Amino acid sequence: MQRAPSRRAGRVILLASTVLVLSLVLTLSHPEGARVLRVSVGTGGAGGVYQVYGDGLAEVTADFPNTEVSTQVTGASVENLELVARGELDAAFTLADVAALSVEGEAPFDEPLPVAAVARLYDNHTHVVVREGSPYEEVADLEDTPVSVGAPGSGTEMMAERLLDAAGAEEVDRRRLSIEGSAEALSEGRIEAFVWSGGLPTRAVADLAEETPIRLLDLAQHVPDLVAEHGEYFSELAVPAHTYAGVPAVRTIGVPSLLVVGAHMPDDDARDLTRVLFESRSDLTGIHPVALHLDARSAIATLPVPLHPGAARYYRSVKYAHDPWTVTASPGT
């Protein structure tokens, strides 16, 4: 006669069965050897569009399989490029004119940096913000006044220096403040104006306009000089009326924003980062409207910053799968 298993033996069998089931579940949900895309992204100062865009990307990809996106607040363009080149960040936002200097090894960079682009994202708008009742009508009028030129190591700082030079306003009293610090200083009367380069709308400027009447200076007259001196990165763009509360429409200077990575990033990672960026587009537009400008036809226009070969693979797959370049990428593309 066969003896029934002991109570202890039954517990052992049950435990073994449970472990086997859990192992199968873990194997199915996280297959052994599955490649995980882990990307750290340098954004910019709090209150700026880079910070909102980067944090939004991390938020909307939180449920993506085998994807981990984290962000780091930085001084923006110049610092971001240096951090990516050193491998301290995987990816970062930057202005195209600053990125051009990085690949050419021109000041403020000591040597060419090994960076590549995965996408042109949208155009930044240069803001010169003053109080509504101030007497300043042109950038040249700011001579000998306290002006915030942006955070140290930012693309805003470089844009401000180029703009002040073009306007002949080289003797302004420069204050190097973040976008939130600039808005606070203008509201409190500690500065007469601040320069900011960012997407529309920029939260810190919008918040300021709700509390303090402001206006933007028209900058269109400086576009030709900037193009002649620094290259074809600059264009005349409009800031539509009511982008900021009570602020009328003005013409300003546009500069493309890029998402860059280290040239050493593996091709598969660059391809998947580009894919994840486009798969996130619809959700990102709910976080900030600049994400609406992400389009495969314009995203590849990153020169003179080279397009990463992995990103190029993604764009080629999109081109062949969709006509013409309409991005509705699905998982696994």
C-alpha positions as CSV (number, residue, x, y, z in Angstrom):
1,M,0.0,0.0,0.0
2,Q,1.4,3.5,-1.0
3,R,1.8,5.8,1.9
4,A,0.4,9.4,1.6
5,P,3.0,12.2,1.6
6,S,3.7,13.6,5.1
7,R,2.5,17.1,6.0
8,R,6.1,18.4,5.9
9,A,6.6,16.8,2.4
10,G,3.4,18.5,1.3
11,R,4.7,21.9,2.4
12,V,8.0,21.3,0.5
13,I,6.1,20.4,-2.7
14,L,3.8,23.5,-2.3
15,L,6.8,25.8,-1.7
16,A,8.6,24.3,-4.7
17,S,5.6,24.8,-6.9
18,T,5.2,28.4,-5.8
19,V,8.8,29.2,-6.5
20,L,8.5,27.6,-10.0
21,V,5.4,29.7,-10.7
22,L,7.1,33.0,-9.5
23,S,10.1,32.2,-11.6
24,L,7.9,31.7,-14.7
25,V,6.1,35.0,-14.1
26,L,9.4,36.9,-13.6
27,T,10.9,35.3,-16.7
28,L,7.9,36.2,-18.8
29,S,7.7,39.9,-17.5
30,H,11.5,40.5,-17.5
31,P,13.0,38.0,-19.9
32,E,16.6,37.0,-19.0
33,G,19.0,39.1,-21.1
34,A,16.3,41.6,-22.1
35,R,18.1,44.9,-23.0
36,V,17.0,47.8,-20.8
37,L,17.2,51.4,-22.1
38,R,18.6,53.5,-19.2
39,V,19.0,57.1,-20.1
40,S,19.9,60.1,-17.9
41,V,18.9,63.4,-19.4
42,G,20.3,66.8,-18.6
43,T,17.5,69.5,-18.8
44,G,18.0,73.0,-17.6
45,G,16.9,75.4,-14.9
46,A,13.6,75.0,-13.0
47,G,10.9,76.9,-14.7
48,G,12.3,76.5,-18.2
49,V,10.9,74.4,-21.0
50,Y,13.9,72.0,-21.1
51,Q,13.1,71.0,-17.5
52,V,9.4,70.5,-18.2
53,Y,10.1,68.6,-21.4
54,G,12.7,66.3,-19.8
55,D,10.6,65.6,-16.7
56,G,7.7,65.0,-18.9
57,L,9.6,62.4,-20.9
58,A,10.6,60.6,-17.8
59,E,7.0,60.7,-16.5
60,V,5.3,59.4,-19.7
61,T,7.8,56.6,-20.3
62,A,7.6,55.3,-16.7
63,D,5.4,52.5,-17.9
64,F,7.3,51.7,-21.1
65,P,8.7,48.2,-21.0
66,N,12.5,48.0,-20.4
67,T,12.9,51.8,-20.3
68,E,14.2,54.0,-17.5
69,V,14.5,57.7,-18.1
70,S,15.8,60.0,-15.4
71,T,16.5,63.7,-15.4
72,Q,19.0,66.1,-13.9
73,V,18.6,69.9,-13.5
74,T,21.6,71.7,-15.1
75,G,22.7,75.1,-16.3
76,A,21.5,74.0,-19.8
77,S,23.2,74.1,-23.2
78,V,27.0,74.6,-22.5
79,E,27.0,72.5,-19.3
80,N,24.8,69.8,-20.9
81,L,27.2,69.4,-23.8
82,E,30.2,69.0,-21.5
83,L,28.4,66.5,-19.3
84,V,27.3,64.4,-22.2
85,A,30.8,64.5,-23.8
86,R,32.3,63.3,-20.5
87,G,29.8,60.5,-20.2
88,E,28.3,62.0,-17.0
89,L,24.9,62.2,-18.8
90,D,23.5,60.1,-21.6
91,A,21.5,62.8,-23.3
92,A,20.7,66.4,-22.9
93,F,18.9,69.4,-24.4
94,T,20.9,72.2,-26.1
95,L,20.5,75.1,-28.5
96,A,21.8,74.4,-32.0
97,D,24.2,77.3,-32.2
98,V,25.9,76.3,-29.0
99,A,26.0,72.6,-30.1
100,A,27.7,73.8,-33.4
101,L,30.5,75.4,-31.4
102,S,30.9,72.2,-29.4
103,V,31.5,70.0,-32.5
104,E,33.8,72.6,-33.9
105,G,35.8,73.1,-30.7
106,E,35.3,76.8,-30.6
107,A,34.9,79.0,-27.4
108,P,33.5,78.4,-24.9
109,F,34.7,74.8,-25.6
110,D,38.4,74.0,-25.5
111,E,38.3,71.2,-28.1
112,P,35.7,69.4,-30.3
113,L,33.3,67.4,-28.2
114,P,32.3,63.9,-29.2
115,V,28.5,64.5,-29.3
116,A,25.8,63.6,-31.8
117,A,22.1,64.5,-32.2
118,V,19.1,62.3,-32.1
119,A,16.5,64.9,-33.0
120,R,15.8,68.6,-33.6
121,L,12.9,69.2,-31.3
122,Y,11.5,72.7,-31.7
123,D,12.6,76.4,-32.0
124,N,13.4,78.4,-29.0
125,H,12.2,82.0,-28.9
126,T,14.6,84.7,-27.5
127,H,12.8,86.8,-24.9
128,V,14.0,90.2,-23.7
129,V,11.5,90.9,-20.9
130,V,11.0,94.3,-19.3
131,R,8.3,95.7,-17.0
132,E,5.3,97.1,-19.0
133,G,5.9,100.7,-17.9
134,S,9.7,100.8,-18.4
135,P,11.2,103.3,-20.9
136,Y,13.2,100.6,-22.8
137,E,12.1,100.0,-26.4
138,E,15.2,98.4,-27.9
139,V,18.1,96.3,-26.6
140,A,20.5,99.3,-27.1
141,D,18.4,101.2,-24.5
142,L,19.6,98.7,-21.8
143,E,23.1,100.1,-21.8
144,D,24.3,100.8,-18.2
145,T,21.3,99.0,-16.6
146,P,21.2,95.8,-14.6
147,V,20.2,92.9,-16.9
148,S,20.1,89.2,-16.3
149,V,21.8,87.4,-19.1
150,G,20.9,83.9,-18.0
151,A,22.4,81.2,-15.8
152,P,26.2,80.5,-16.2
153,G,26.8,77.9,-18.8
154,S,23.5,78.2,-20.5
155,G,22.6,78.8,-24.1
156,T,20.6,81.9,-22.9
157,E,23.9,83.4,-21.7
158,M,25.5,82.9,-25.0
159,M,22.5,84.2,-26.9
160,A,22.4,87.3,-24.6
161,E,26.1,88.1,-25.2
162,R,25.6,87.8,-28.9
163,L,22.5,90.0,-28.9
164,L,24.0,92.7,-26.7
165,D,27.0,92.7,-29.0
166,A,24.8,93.1,-32.1
167,A,22.9,95.9,-30.4
168,G,26.0,97.7,-29.2
169,A,24.9,97.4,-25.6
170,E,28.1,96.0,-24.2
171,E,28.2,98.0,-21.0
172,V,25.1,96.5,-19.3
173,D,25.4,95.5,-15.7
174,R,25.3,91.7,-16.2
175,R,23.6,89.5,-13.6
176,R,23.8,85.8,-14.2
177,L,20.5,84.4,-12.9
178,S,18.4,81.3,-13.6
179,I,15.0,81.9,-15.4
180,E,13.2,81.7,-12.0
181,G,15.8,84.0,-10.4
182,S,15.5,86.5,-13.4
183,A,11.7,86.6,-13.1
184,E,11.8,87.2,-9.4
185,A,14.5,89.9,-9.7
186,L,12.5,91.8,-12.4
187,S,9.3,91.6,-10.3
188,E,11.2,93.0,-7.3
189,G,12.9,95.8,-9.3
190,R,16.4,94.5,-8.8
191,I,17.0,94.3,-12.6
192,E,15.6,96.3,-15.5
193,A,15.4,93.4,-18.0
194,F,16.3,89.8,-18.5
195,V,17.1,87.6,-21.5
196,W,15.7,84.2,-21.9
197,S,15.8,81.6,-24.7
198,G,13.1,79.0,-24.5
199,G,10.0,77.5,-26.0
200,L,6.6,79.0,-25.9
201,P,5.2,79.4,-23.4
202,T,7.9,79.4,-20.7
203,R,6.3,78.7,-17.3
204,A,8.4,81.2,-15.3
205,V,7.6,84.0,-17.7
206,A,3.9,83.1,-17.8
207,D,3.8,83.1,-14.0
208,L,5.6,86.5,-13.9
209,A,3.1,88.0,-16.4
210,E,0.2,86.9,-14.2
211,E,1.6,88.9,-11.3
212,T,3.6,91.7,-12.8
213,P,2.7,93.6,-16.1
214,I,5.5,92.9,-18.6
215,R,6.2,93.2,-22.3
216,L,8.8,91.8,-24.7
217,L,11.2,93.8,-26.8
218,D,11.0,93.3,-30.6
219,L,14.2,91.7,-31.8
220,A,13.7,91.2,-35.5
221,Q,16.2,93.9,-36.5
222,H,19.1,91.8,-35.0
223,V,18.4,88.6,-37.0
224,P,20.4,89.6,-40.1
225,D,23.5,90.6,-38.1
226,L,23.4,87.4,-36.0
227,V,23.1,85.3,-39.2
228,A,26.0,87.1,-40.8
229,E,28.2,86.8,-37.8
230,H,27.3,83.4,-36.4
231,G,25.6,81.3,-39.1
232,E,22.2,80.1,-40.3
233,Y,20.9,79.0,-36.9
234,F,18.9,82.1,-36.4
235,S,15.5,83.0,-37.8
236,E,12.8,85.6,-37.3
237,L,9.9,84.2,-35.3
238,A,6.7,85.6,-33.8
239,V,5.6,85.5,-30.2
240,P,1.8,85.6,-30.7
241,A,-0.3,87.9,-28.7
242,H,-1.5,86.5,-25.4
243,T,1.2,83.8,-25.3
244,Y,1.7,85.6,-21.9
245,A,-1.1,87.4,-20.1
246,G,-1.5,91.0,-21.4
247,V,1.6,90.8,-23.7
248,P,1.1,91.9,-27.3
249,A,2.7,90.1,-30.3
250,V,6.3,90.8,-31.1
251,R,8.9,89.5,-33.5
252,T,11.9,87.7,-32.0
253,I,14.9,85.4,-32.7
254,G,14.4,81.7,-33.2
255,V,17.1,79.1,-32.5
256,P,16.5,75.3,-32.9
257,S,16.7,73.1,-29.8
258,L,18.3,69.6,-30.1
259,L,18.4,66.5,-28.1
260,V,22.0,65.3,-28.1
261,V,23.9,62.2,-26.9
262,G,27.5,61.1,-26.7
263,A,28.9,60.0,-30.0
264,H,30.0,56.8,-28.1
265,M,26.3,55.8,-27.3
266,P,25.6,52.3,-28.7
267,D,23.6,52.4,-31.9
268,D,20.8,50.3,-30.4
269,D,20.4,52.8,-27.5
270,A,20.3,55.8,-29.7
271,R,17.7,54.1,-31.9
272,D,15.5,53.2,-29.0
273,L,15.9,56.6,-27.4
274,T,14.6,58.2,-30.6
275,R,11.8,55.7,-30.9
276,V,10.8,56.3,-27.3
277,L,10.8,60.1,-27.9
278,F,8.4,59.7,-30.8
279,E,6.2,57.2,-29.1
280,S,5.8,59.7,-26.2
281,R,4.9,62.6,-28.4
282,S,1.1,62.5,-28.0
283,D,1.4,62.3,-24.2
284,L,4.2,65.0,-24.1
285,T,1.9,67.5,-25.9
286,G,-0.4,67.3,-22.9
287,I,2.6,68.4,-20.7
288,H,3.9,71.1,-22.9
289,P,2.7,72.2,-26.4
290,V,6.2,72.5,-27.8
291,A,6.1,68.7,-28.2
292,L,3.7,69.3,-31.1
293,H,6.7,70.5,-33.2
294,L,8.4,67.1,-33.0
295,D,8.3,65.8,-36.5
296,A,10.5,63.2,-38.3
297,R,10.8,65.4,-41.4
298,S,12.4,68.3,-39.4
299,A,13.9,66.2,-36.6
300,I,16.8,65.0,-38.8
301,A,17.9,68.6,-39.6
302,T,20.6,68.7,-36.9
303,L,23.7,69.8,-38.9
304,P,26.4,70.7,-38.2
305,V,25.9,68.4,-35.3
306,P,26.0,64.9,-36.8
307,L,22.9,62.7,-36.6
308,H,23.7,59.6,-34.5
309,P,23.8,56.5,-36.7
310,G,21.4,54.8,-34.3
311,A,18.9,57.6,-34.6
312,A,19.3,57.5,-38.4
313,R,18.3,53.8,-38.3
314,Y,15.1,54.8,-36.6
315,Y,14.3,57.5,-39.1
316,R,15.0,55.2,-42.0
317,S,12.6,52.6,-40.5
318,V,9.9,55.2,-40.1
319,K,10.4,56.4,-43.7
320,Y,10.0,53.0,-45.2
321,A,7.1,52.0,-42.9
322,H,5.1,55.2,-43.3
323,D,4.6,57.6,-46.2
324,P,5.8,60.3,-46.2
325,W,7.6,60.4,-42.8
326,T,4.4,60.3,-40.9
327,V,5.4,59.0,-37.4
328,T,2.9,56.7,-35.8
329,A,5.6,54.4,-34.4
330,S,4.4,51.4,-32.5
331,P,6.3,49.4,-29.9
332,G,9.0,47.3,-31.5
333,T,9.5,49.7,-34.5
